[in-house]
Amino acid sequence: MSQSDVLQQATERLDAAIEKLEDRLQQVFAAEEGEVSLAALKEELRDLIDERDQLLADLEAERSRVRRLKAANEEVSDRLEAVKGTIKDMMPAVPG
């Protein structure tokens, strides 16, 4: 799974969580006083916090993966340049 796929999934999960929160807030404001369960609101808040924490963990994991891939890319590029130089040094000069 590519980095963009993981980030897209995380974005979709965040959007879904925000939509769920908006729906619940509309219910809260539309309901008459006393009909809203404080325990239910606290449970939904915990769920949203858990989702946010998971999204942050996923994002940090992807950032770490990107850093590792960049470092590997630099190392491979350096090695290829060294091999290229060695091959040039080993080849006899070919007249024009």
FIMI-92986 format. One line per 4 residues: number of its first residue (from 1); their letters; for each residue x, y, z of N, C-alpha, C, O, CB. Coordinates in pm, whole numbers, m for minus. Atoms other than C-alpha are relative to their C-alpha. Last residue first. Glycine has a CB too. Example, Ala and Ser with C-alpha at 12.3 -4.5 7.8 and 13.67 -1.06 7.14 Angstrom:
2	SA	m82/m119/m6/1367/m106/714/m77/109/73/m26/220/90/41/46/m142; 89/m119/0/1230/m450/780/90/120/0/194/118/66/m99/3/125;
REM end
This chain:
96	GPVA	112/m54/49/3601/939/m3117/m91/m21/m101/m187/55/m114/23/83/m16; m10/m119/85/3876/732/m2987/m132/27/m71/m201/m65/m114/114/m15/m102; 37/37/138/3775/493/m2713/10/126/m85/m55/227/m57/m146/m62/m7; 49/m113/77/3952/546/m2383/m26/m45/m143/60/m108/m205/102/118/3;
92	PMMD	m104/m72/75/3987/220/m2203/m64/114/m79/m182/109/m115/77/m96/m96; 15/9/146/3717/134/m1956/113/75/m69/150/185/m28/m136/56/m45; m47/128/49/3823/78/m1595/m7/m11/m152/66/m91/m211/m79/m110/63; m144/10/m22/3799/441/m1483/57/m129/m60/172/m131/m104/32/7/149;
88	KITG	m66/m97/91/3454/480/m1640/152/m11/12/224/m3/m88/m45/145/31; 10/55/137/3339/161/m1466/69/93/m99/140/47/m189/m148/m21/m41; m93/113/9/3467/288/m1130/0/m58/m141/106/m89/m196/m38/m109/103; m137/m52/5/3291/623/m1176/103/m110/m15/200/m95/m90/30/80/125;
84	KVAE	m14/m68/129/2961/454/m1259/142/55/m16/203/40/m122/m105/114/m14; m18/106/99/3001/224/m960/22/60/m138/106/14/m215/m123/m95/m2; m132/59/m22/3054/523/m731/28/m110/m102/139/m118/m156/10/m58/143; m100/m97/48/2755/707/m882/141/m57/17/226/m39/m71/m13/134/76;
80	LRDS	3/4/147/2541/396/m834/102/97/m59/169/65/m158/m141/33/m51; m66/123/43/2650/372/m470/5/m9/m152/106/m50/m209/m71/m122/59; m143/m13/m25/2561/736/m404/77/m123/m49/183/m110/m110/27/21/150; m51/m96/98/2221/693/m568/151/17/16/224/19/m83/m71/136/16;
76	VEEN	m7/70/129/2156/378/m362/57/93/m107/139/51/m189/m140/m51/m42; m108/98/m6/2243/562/m40/16/m72/m134/128/m89/m182/m27/m101/113; m128/m72/4/2027/863/m130/117/m98/1/214/m80/m73/12/96/120; m16/m55/134/1731/639/m212/134/73/m13/204/56/m113/m116/95/m34;
72	AAKL	m39/113/86/1773/446/112/25/48/m142/119/3/m207/m109/m110/2; m137/37/m36/1770/773/309/50/m115/m87/164/m113/m133/9/m40/149; m89/m105/50/1461/892/123/145/m34/29/232/m16/m57/m37/136/62; m9/15/145/1287/560/185/92/105/m62/168/75/m154/m139/9/m63;
68	RRVR	m83/118/29/1367/574/556/17/m19/m151/126/m51/m197/m64/m128/63; m140/m32/m36/1235/931/586/92/m117/m33/202/m97/m86/11/36/150; m51/m91/103/919/836/395/145/36/28/228/39/m63/m87/128/m8; m25/80/119/863/539/628/58/86/m112/150/44/m181/m130/m68/m48;
64	SREA	m121/77/m28/899/765/931/38/m84/m121/156/m94/m156/m20/m90/124; m112/m96/6/645/1005/786/132/m71/24/232/m42/m43/m19/112/105; m25/m31/141/412/712/719/114/100/m15/195/89/m107/m127/56/m65; m60/119/60/444/589/1078/32/25/m148/137/m17/m196/m95/m122/14;
60	ELDA	m140/5/m43/382/943/1205/72/m121/m59/189/m112/m96/8/m3/154; m72/m107/68/64/968/998/148/m2/37/234/13/m50/m60/136/36; m16/38/141/m62/632/1116/82/104/m75/170/70/m155/m138/m18/m67; m98/109/2/3/726/1481/27/m44/m144/141/m68/m183/m49/m119/85;
56	LLQD	m132/m58/m26/m175/1058/1433/109/m106/m4/218/m81/m57/1/70/137; m40/m76/119/m470/883/1271/137/63/18/218/63/m75/m104/108/m31; m40/99/100/m484/633/1557/46/70/m128/144/29/m189/m116/m97/m30; m129/55/m42/m484/916/1812/51/m102/m102/171/m106/m132/m11/m64/138;
52	REDI	m102/m102/25/m763/1091/1623/138/m52/34/234/m30/m41/m31/127/81; m18/m8/145/m970/772/1615/108/102/m34/193/77/m119/m132/37/m70; m72/121/41/m919/721/1989/30/2/m150/140/m32/m193/m81/m127/36; m138/m18/m47/m1019/1083/2053/85/m122/m39/200/m107/m83/3/21/154;
48	LDRL	m64/m97/89/m1329/1036/1840/145/24/39/231/39/m48/m77/133/2; m18/64/131/m1426/720/2026/73/94/m96/163/52/m169/m135/m42/m58; m111/95/m14/m1368/890/2362/29/m69/m133/145/m87/m170/m33/m106/107; m122/m80/m8/m1591/1180/2252/122/m91/14/225/m66/m50/m6/99/119;
44	EEKL	m30/m44/136/m1860/934/2146/127/84/m2/207/73/m96/m116/81/m58; m44/117/76/m1846/768/2487/37/39/m143/139/m6/m196/m110/m108/m1; m136/30/m43/m1863/1105/2664/56/m120/m77/174/m120/m114/4/m28/151; m88/m103/56/m2167/1201/2459/145/m25/38/235/m9/m45/m42/139/48;
40	AALS	m11/27/143/m2337/872/2541/93/101/m66/174/65/m152/m138/4/m67; m86/118/17/m2262/917/2912/20/m32/m148/130/m69/m189/m61/m122/73; m138/m46/m18/m2406/1269/2903/97/m117/m20/205/m100/m76/19/63/140; m71/73/m103/m2728/1128/2764/144/49/6/217/44/m93/m5/m152/m27;
36	VEGE	m134/38/40/m2926/1383/2571/70/m67/118/72/m16/229/81/123/m49; 8/119/83/m3299/1389/2642/139/m52/m39/153/m168/m77/m80/29/m124; 22/120/m80/m3269/1626/2939/m5/m127/m82/8/m236/m25/m127/15/77; m90/16/m114/m3308/1945/2739/m37/m124/79/m156/m151/101/m4/126/91;
32	EAAF	42/m79/m116/m3502/1898/2419/94/m30/115/156/m136/120/m148/m30/40; 73/71/m106/m3315/1762/2125/m41/95/112/22/198/136/86/m114/57; 139/11/39/m3220/1974/1823/m84/m65/111/m206/m43/117/m13/m81/m128; 60/m133/1/m2890/2092/1971/m148/m4/m36/m223/86/1/75/90/m96;
28	VQQL	m6/m59/m133/m2789/1741/2068/m71/135/2/m151/162/91/147/16/47; 99/67/m84/m2905/1587/1743/m6/63/138/m114/83/194/33/m149/11; 130/m45/48/m2710/1845/1542/m111/m64/83/m210/2/115/m18/m33/m149; 20/m135/m52/m2408/1773/1759/m134/57/m46/m201/127/30/114/92/m42;
24	RDEL	35/12/m143/m2442/1402/1683/m25/137/60/m117/154/141/112/m72/78; 134/56/m11/m2454/1462/1310/m45/m6/146/m158/28/179/m5/m140/m62; 95/m104/42/m2151/1692/1329/m144/m50/12/m231/23/60/28/42/m145; 7/m100/m106/m1958/1433/1531/m101/109/m36/m180/151/49/137/61/25;
20	KEIA	72/62/m111/m2038/1158/1281/m17/100/115/m125/108/175/74/m125/50; 141/5/40/m1931/1384/995/m86/m59/111/m196/m11/138/m17/m82/m129; 51/m137/m9/m1606/1459/1174/m148/4/m36/m227/74/28/81/94/m92; 11/m32/m142/m1542/1088/1227/m57/141/20/m139/163/108/137/m13/70;
16	ADLR	114/75/m54/m1619/1012/862/m22/32/148/m136/45/193/21/m151/m19; 123/m61/51/m1385/1288/746/m124/m69/56/m221/m3/93/m2/m5/m154; 16/m127/m71/m1110/1155/972/m128/69/m45/m203/120/38/121/91/m23; 43/32/m136/m1159/804/838/m22/126/81/m117/135/159/104/m90/70;
12	ETAQ	139/45/6/m1145/935/482/m53/m35/138/m168/m4/169/m13/m120/m93; 83/m117/25/m828/1128/556/m148/m37/m4/m232/34/51/41/68/m132; 3/m75/m125/m667/820/709/m88/124/m14/m163/158/77/143/41/43; 86/73/m94/m762/617/404/m12/74/132/m121/82/190/54/m141/24;
8	QLVD	138/m13/48/m617/881/172/m96/m70/94/m202/m17/126/m14/m56/m143; 45/m134/m36/m298/896/381/m144/24/m44/m220/89/26/93/105/m61; 14/m3/m145/m260/520/355/m51/137/46/m141/146/129/134/m33/69; 117/81/m35/m324/526/m19/m26/4/150/m141/18/192/19/m145/m47;
4	SQSM	118/m78/33/m82/818/m69/m128/m78/32/m228/m18/71/1/41/m148; 17/m105/m100/188/631/118/m126/80/m29/m200/114/64/123/94/2; m85/m118/13/147/331/m104/m33/102/108/m136/95/175/m16/63/m139; 85/m117/0/0/0/0/90/123/0/182/135/81/m97/0/123;
REM end
